[in-house]
């Protein structure tokens, strides 16, 4: 799934995004930590991987491994 970063707190490393269909989705620090990224900025396009429960497992930037 892809979406756009709506909020990101550098202190907690968590935030929220809007999926392409407009659905809001939050992610915790562990999902951000799994990405290997250092920072996300508002409006940035991301790809999200979720688990069977729908919780965000990993947030990555499209095209970046």
C-alpha positions in Angstrom: 0.0 0.0 0.0 1.1 3.6 -0.6 0.3 6.8 1.1 1.5 10.2 2.2 3.0 11.2 5.5 0.6 13.4 7.5 2.5 13.6 10.8 5.9 12.5 12.1 7.3 13.0 15.5 11.1 12.8 15.5 11.2 12.3 19.3 8.9 9.3 19.3 9.7 8.2 15.7 6.0 7.5 15.2 3.4 9.2 13.0 0.5 8.9 10.7 -0.2 8.8 7.0 -3.1 8.9 4.6 -3.4 6.0 2.2 -4.2 6.7 -1.4 -7.9 5.9 -0.8 -8.0 8.6 2.0 -7.9 6.1 4.9 -5.8 7.4 7.9 -3.3 5.0 9.3 -0.9 5.4 12.3 2.5 3.8 12.7 4.6 3.2 15.8 8.4 3.6 16.2 9.1 0.0 15.6 7.6 0.2 12.1 9.8 3.3 11.4 12.9 1.6 12.9 12.4 -1.4 10.5 12.7 1.0 7.5 16.3 1.9 8.1 15.4 5.6 7.5 16.5 8.5 9.6 13.6 10.9 8.9 10.3 11.3 7.2 8.9 14.6 6.1 5.3 15.8 5.8 3.9 15.0 2.4 6.4 12.4 1.6 5.2 9.3 -0.4 5.7 6.1 1.4 5.0 2.4 1.0 3.6 0.6 4.1 3.8 -3.1 4.9 1.1 -4.4 7.3 0.7 -7.6 9.2 -2.3 -9.9 9.2 -4.1 -7.6 11.8 -3.6 -4.5 9.6 -1.0 -3.0 11.9 1.8 -1.2 10.1 4.9 -3.4 10.2 7.3 -1.2 8.1 7.3 2.2 6.4 9.6 2.7 3.4 10.2 5.2 0.6 9.1 3.8 -2.8 12.2 2.8 -4.9 14.5 2.9 -1.9 15.6 -0.5 -0.6 
